[in-house]
């Protein structure tokens, strides 16, 4: 497996696992009778969880794609998607758990970064070449 595909797959696993953990945390936060139960905090974790799981799957697909094509654009897309996911979900999770933000405008920056990452995937599809045998 090429190193970039290995890294994308590693990041995919981390994003997916974190997404599932946030979904579980949201479920527990929303439960009545649990000390510190907070429905508003739980509601904030839902989008973060979904985003991490979805983008983790996207990174796994990029890893698979990276095994058949050589594209710096697709390699860059994986990093951009991971960074955007971490900024966006990290900001939402900090708000839910601690009532504070990662930094001002972290979530919008993360969202814009993810959009750029997906546009890099599209560009990479147009520019990708098969490796020479």
Buried (B, 14 or more C-beta within 10 A) or exposed (E): EBEBBEBBBEBBBBBBEBBBBBBEBBBEBBEEEEEEEBEEBBEBBBBBBBBBBBBBBBBBBBBBBBBEBBBEBBBBBBBBBBBBBBBBBBBBBBBBBEEEBBEEEBBEBBBBBBEBBBEBBEBBBEEBEEEEE
